[in-house]
Amino acid sequence: MSEPSVLVERHGAIARVILNRPEKMNALDLDIRTSLLERLAPLVDDDKVRAIVLSGQGGNFCAGGDINTMQGGEAIEHRKRMKHGHRVVRMLYDAEKPVVAAVEGYGVGAGAGLALAADLIVMGEAATIGFPFFRVGLIPDWGILHTLPRRVGVGRAKQALLTARMLKGPEALAVGLCDLLVPDAEVLARAMAEAERLAAQPRHAFALVKRQLHLYPTPLEESLEMEALGQALGFNTADFREGRAAFLEKRKPEFD
């Protein structure tokens, strides 16, 4: 019996989600997209899961959509296919907890989109992140037209997408496509460590700040109003009580 196409490992409060199609460099077919939805949904809703790490099996993160499963046909069917993937993007992007992508080997096409839906990207020095959509006559998908310019700016996003760029780790770090660059053998360990660090942040404050940053750019008045509402709620949380006590007692806070 073959293994599931998506695996989940629990490491305390951290859930590691593993794309498990190594013979195809974890390319996304219908099975893996469906499995991602099924595996992610309970993790996003589980308060005991404080952070999620996305990774791939076999030395690659994700080689994008499986081109062998893409053929011409009715536009309505292809739109349904895209909507299926969009549910995964929304689930990760809107998760009110940290999401860390561990990019080894190739994270290209829809795989790059999957990584860009995370809050933090850890990348191997020899890894590649890229946008080869024009090479097969398609437009960027999996949320890239939204997430990429927010991460690197419109100018750099345009240059990467319109020239179908493939960027190695050092260049990806230089333009802001990843947050941390580490030796290839250390990608997963560093991603797990970063997830632990982010998981220790106050939940309520983290969720509100993530939401507000995703709404960028917003007018000043709207930002200030969101700040006033969020802070008013924050003063009544257990996280604030613990943070205040820790400050006064000169110790590190331990948020629930």
Backbone torsions as a table, in degrees:
resi	resn	phi	psi	omega
1	MET	NA	130.0	-177.1
2	SER	-74.8	155.2	178.8
3	GLU	-72.9	156.5	174.3
4	PRO	-60.7	153.3	-178.4
5	SER	-76.9	-15.0	174.1
6	VAL	-135.2	126.8	180.0
7	LEU	-109.8	154.3	175.3
8	VAL	-129.8	129.6	173.9
9	GLU	-117.6	138.4	176.5
10	ARG	-105.3	126.8	177.0
11	HIS	-123.4	84.0	-174.1
12	GLY	63.4	-122.8	-179.1
13	ALA	-87.0	1.8	-179.3
14	ILE	-104.3	131.5	175.3
15	ALA	-107.9	123.8	176.1
16	ARG	-99.8	121.6	178.6
17	VAL	-102.9	124.5	-171.0
18	ILE	-119.2	118.1	171.3
19	LEU	-71.0	123.5	-168.4
20	ASN	-122.3	66.2	175.0
21	ARG	-138.2	57.9	-170.1
22	PRO	-62.0	-28.8	-179.3
23	GLU	-67.5	-17.5	177.3
24	LYS	-117.3	22.9	-179.2
25	MET	54.5	33.2	177.7
26	ASN	60.3	31.5	175.7
27	ALA	-61.5	147.6	-173.1
28	LEU	-88.4	110.7	170.4
29	ASP	-108.9	-175.4	-177.3
30	LEU	-60.4	-40.6	-177.7
31	ASP	-63.0	-45.2	-177.0
32	ILE	-71.1	-33.1	177.1
33	ARG	-67.2	-43.8	178.6
34	THR	-63.9	-42.8	-179.4
35	SER	-65.3	-37.3	177.2
36	LEU	-59.2	-45.3	178.4
37	LEU	-60.6	-45.1	-177.1
38	GLU	-66.4	-37.0	-177.0
39	ARG	-81.3	-35.3	-176.0
40	LEU	-74.9	-38.5	-172.9
41	ALA	-52.7	-51.4	180.0
42	PRO	-67.5	-28.3	179.5
43	LEU	-70.5	-40.1	179.0
44	VAL	-64.2	-35.3	-176.5
45	ASP	-87.9	-11.5	-174.9
46	ASP	-86.7	115.2	-179.3
47	ASP	-66.3	-18.8	178.6
48	LYS	-76.7	-17.6	175.0
49	VAL	-90.3	113.1	-175.8
50	ARG	-94.0	-18.3	178.5
51	ALA	-160.1	155.7	-179.3
52	ILE	-123.1	134.1	174.9
53	VAL	-112.9	124.3	176.7
54	LEU	-96.3	130.4	-179.1
55	SER	-148.8	173.0	179.0
56	GLY	-125.5	153.9	178.9
57	GLN	-87.6	145.7	170.0
58	GLY	81.8	21.6	174.5
59	GLY	89.8	2.6	175.6
60	ASN	-130.0	147.0	175.8
61	PHE	-77.7	-67.4	179.5
62	CYS	-167.8	126.9	-178.0
63	ALA	-87.0	16.4	177.4
64	GLY	90.8	-161.8	178.4
65	GLY	-69.5	146.4	179.4
66	ASP	-76.1	104.8	-174.8
67	ILE	-61.7	-25.7	179.6
68	ASN	-67.9	-20.1	-179.9
69	THR	-98.2	3.4	-178.9
70	MET	-103.8	122.1	177.8
71	GLN	-139.4	165.1	175.4
72	GLY	-64.4	162.9	179.8
73	GLY	162.2	-167.2	-178.3
74	GLU	-64.4	133.9	-179.6
75	ALA	-59.3	-34.3	-177.8
76	ILE	-63.5	-33.4	179.1
77	GLU	-71.6	-39.3	177.9
78	HIS	-68.4	-33.5	176.8
79	ARG	-65.2	-40.0	176.9
80	LYS	-61.1	-40.4	178.9
81	ARG	-60.5	-45.4	-179.7
82	MET	-65.6	-41.2	179.4
83	LYS	-60.3	-32.9	178.1
84	HIS	-62.3	-47.3	178.2
85	GLY	-66.6	-33.1	179.3
86	HIS	-62.1	-31.7	177.9
87	ARG	-63.8	-36.0	176.7
88	VAL	-66.2	-46.4	-180.0
89	VAL	-58.4	-47.8	-179.3
90	ARG	-61.5	-41.6	-177.7
91	MET	-60.5	-42.7	-180.0
92	LEU	-74.2	-46.6	-175.2
93	TYR	-64.6	-37.3	-176.7
94	ASP	-92.2	-5.0	-178.2
95	ALA	-57.4	129.3	-178.5
96	GLU	-87.4	43.9	177.1
97	LYS	-154.7	160.6	-177.5
98	PRO	-65.8	140.9	173.4
99	VAL	-125.7	124.9	-178.1
100	VAL	-118.4	131.8	176.7
101	ALA	-102.2	129.9	177.5
102	ALA	-105.0	98.3	-172.5
103	VAL	-96.3	106.8	172.8
104	GLU	-110.6	155.4	175.7
105	GLY	56.0	-120.9	-178.0
106	TYR	-102.6	131.3	169.3
107	GLY	-131.6	81.2	-169.6
108	VAL	-126.4	161.4	179.0
109	GLY	59.0	-129.9	177.8
110	ALA	-61.4	-25.8	175.3
111	GLY	-64.6	-38.4	174.2
112	ALA	-64.5	-39.8	177.5
113	GLY	-61.2	-39.7	178.1
114	LEU	-62.5	-44.6	179.0
115	ALA	-64.6	-40.5	-177.2
116	LEU	-69.8	-15.2	175.0
117	ALA	-77.8	-10.8	179.7
118	ALA	-82.8	165.0	178.2
119	ASP	-83.2	-27.7	-177.4
120	LEU	-144.8	136.3	-179.5
121	ILE	-117.4	120.8	172.8
122	VAL	-102.8	128.1	-172.0
123	MET	-129.0	143.9	176.0
124	GLY	-78.4	151.9	-176.7
125	GLU	-60.3	-34.5	-179.2
126	ALA	-97.6	3.1	-178.9
127	ALA	-72.4	161.8	179.9
128	THR	-128.5	131.2	171.8
129	ILE	-121.7	134.2	-173.3
130	GLY	-164.5	175.2	-167.9
131	PHE	-134.7	70.8	-172.7
132	PRO	-85.6	24.8	-173.0
133	PHE	-59.7	-42.9	-177.9
134	PHE	-62.7	-24.7	-178.2
135	ARG	-67.0	-20.8	176.4
136	VAL	-116.2	15.7	174.1
137	GLY	75.4	26.0	-178.3
138	LEU	-122.7	168.2	177.2
139	ILE	-96.9	159.3	176.6
140	PRO	-59.0	142.6	-179.0
141	ASP	-133.5	-166.4	-177.9
142	TRP	53.7	40.1	172.2
143	GLY	81.4	2.8	-172.4
144	ILE	-61.4	-36.8	-179.5
145	LEU	-65.4	-17.0	175.5
146	HIS	-96.1	-48.5	-171.4
147	THR	-78.4	-36.6	-174.7
148	LEU	-65.0	-49.8	179.1
149	PRO	-63.3	-28.9	176.6
150	ARG	-69.6	-27.9	-179.0
151	ARG	-86.5	-43.0	-172.2
152	VAL	-116.9	-3.8	-176.5
153	GLY	94.1	155.1	-175.2
154	VAL	-64.0	-42.1	-177.5
155	GLY	-61.0	-49.0	-179.5
156	ARG	-69.4	-35.0	176.9
157	ALA	-63.7	-43.9	179.0
158	LYS	-60.6	-44.6	-178.8
159	GLN	-63.0	-41.7	-178.5
160	ALA	-68.9	-42.2	-174.9
161	LEU	-78.1	-41.1	-175.7
162	LEU	-76.0	-15.0	176.0
163	THR	-112.2	9.1	177.6
164	ALA	52.3	47.7	-173.9
165	ARG	-68.8	146.8	171.3
166	MET	-122.0	118.6	-172.7
167	LEU	-113.5	128.7	172.7
168	LYS	-75.7	165.8	-174.2
169	GLY	-47.7	-53.1	-177.6
170	PRO	-60.0	-41.0	179.1
171	GLU	-70.3	-37.4	177.7
172	ALA	-60.6	-41.1	177.5
173	LEU	-65.5	-41.9	-176.7
174	ALA	-62.2	-34.7	-178.4
175	VAL	-95.5	-1.2	177.2
176	GLY	91.2	13.0	180.0
177	LEU	-74.8	-22.9	172.3
178	CYS	-131.1	164.4	-176.8
179	ASP	-100.6	-32.6	-178.7
180	LEU	-136.4	134.7	177.3
181	LEU	-115.8	124.0	-175.9
182	VAL	-135.2	163.1	174.0
183	PRO	-54.4	146.1	-173.6
184	ASP	-54.8	-37.2	-177.7
185	ALA	-71.9	-10.5	-174.6
186	GLU	-108.9	4.2	-173.2
187	VAL	-59.4	-53.3	-175.9
188	LEU	-64.4	-44.6	-179.2
189	ALA	-60.6	-40.7	179.8
190	ARG	-69.8	-38.4	178.0
191	ALA	-62.8	-41.5	178.1
192	MET	-64.6	-40.5	179.4
193	ALA	-64.7	-40.9	178.6
194	GLU	-66.9	-36.8	176.8
195	ALA	-63.0	-41.2	176.8
196	GLU	-60.6	-43.4	-179.2
197	ARG	-63.8	-44.5	-180.0
198	LEU	-70.1	-33.2	180.0
199	ALA	-65.3	-22.0	-179.8
200	ALA	-80.9	-5.5	179.7
201	GLN	-75.9	158.1	179.0
202	PRO	-65.4	125.8	-172.8
203	ARG	-58.5	-52.1	-175.2
204	HIS	-59.7	-48.3	-178.4
205	ALA	-65.5	-41.5	179.7
206	PHE	-59.5	-47.4	-177.3
207	ALA	-62.1	-42.5	-178.2
208	LEU	-69.1	-40.7	179.9
209	VAL	-67.2	-41.7	177.6
210	LYS	-59.6	-44.2	179.7
211	ARG	-62.5	-45.1	-178.0
212	GLN	-65.7	-40.4	179.1
213	LEU	-65.3	-32.1	178.6
214	HIS	-71.6	-18.6	178.1
215	LEU	-87.0	-4.3	-179.0
216	TYR	-61.2	139.7	-1.3
217	PRO	-85.9	140.7	176.6
218	THR	-125.7	150.4	177.0
219	PRO	-60.3	152.5	-178.4
220	LEU	-55.0	-45.4	-176.2
221	GLU	-61.3	-40.3	178.6
222	GLU	-66.8	-39.0	178.7
223	SER	-64.5	-42.4	179.7
224	LEU	-65.9	-37.7	179.1
225	GLU	-66.5	-42.7	176.2
226	MET	-60.1	-40.6	178.9
227	GLU	-62.5	-44.9	-179.0
228	ALA	-63.1	-44.5	180.0
229	LEU	-66.2	-45.3	-178.5
230	GLY	-63.8	-41.6	-178.8
231	GLN	-70.6	-36.2	177.6
232	ALA	-60.9	-41.8	176.5
233	LEU	-68.4	-39.7	-176.7
234	GLY	-59.6	-36.4	-179.0
235	PHE	-63.8	-15.7	-179.0
236	ASN	-106.2	15.3	-179.6
237	THR	-98.3	157.4	174.8
238	ALA	-64.0	-30.4	178.6
239	ASP	-61.7	-42.6	179.3
240	PHE	-66.9	-41.6	179.6
241	ARG	-60.3	-42.1	178.2
242	GLU	-68.5	-42.5	179.8
243	GLY	-62.7	-42.0	178.9
244	ARG	-65.4	-45.0	179.5
245	ALA	-61.9	-42.5	-179.6
246	ALA	-64.0	-39.1	178.9
247	PHE	-62.9	-46.0	-177.8
248	LEU	-69.2	-31.8	-179.3
249	GLU	-90.3	1.9	178.1
250	LYS	55.5	51.3	178.0
251	ARG	-136.7	168.9	178.5
252	LYS	-78.5	133.1	179.4
253	PRO	-70.3	149.5	175.1
254	GLU	-123.0	94.6	-176.4
255	PHE	-79.0	146.8	179.7
256	ASP	-70.4	NA	NA
